[in-house]
Amino acid sequence: MTKISLTVNGTARSGDVEPRTLLVEFLRNHLGLTGTHVGCDTSQCGACTIHLNGKPVKSCTILAVQADGQQLTTIEGVAPTAQQGGDALHPMQAAFKECHGLQCGFCTPGMVMSALGIVERHKNDQLTEAIVRHELEGNLCRCTGYQGIVNAVLMGAKNMGVRVA
């Protein structure tokens, strides 16, 4: 077993893990953060997307020991007021609700985390539908079709102050 320490959603966390433990398994099974989903186990679907040091990554592709000392944000940490028992949503989460960018909800946490990464990368540009579609290629949804998701990303970006075409 290896002891790791990291900051998750602004809180220092630690645990003992086997060196082969995937980060997604550590988040779900050791920390109880079940909003990060395991979809395909092959890094194809994006359901396990989190932010590692501010950048979106698929947590099924990283060993927990590789995250030692790092800063992580999961879907549970996106809207801290909601995490603390409130009902406020992050503007991106609200946009997914408003634009019907979810149906069964399985892919939604990964989609939201990826969308926040897209917005961060393009905050000084003009975000377009083409950019959103291209950058969401690593995330799969089997229920909604993608128009509602694309609309949600664009609305969320606009509500976050990003220029949208």
Buried (B, 14 or more C-beta within 10 A) or exposed (E): EEEBEBBBBEEEBEBEBEEEBBBBBBBBBBBEBBBBBBBBEEBEBBBBBBBBEEEBBBBBEBBBBBBBEBBBBBBBBBBEEBBEEEEEBBBBBBBBEBBBBBBEEBBBBBBBBBBBBBBBBBEEEEBBBEBBBEBBEBBBBEEBEBEBBBBBBBBBBBBBEBEBE
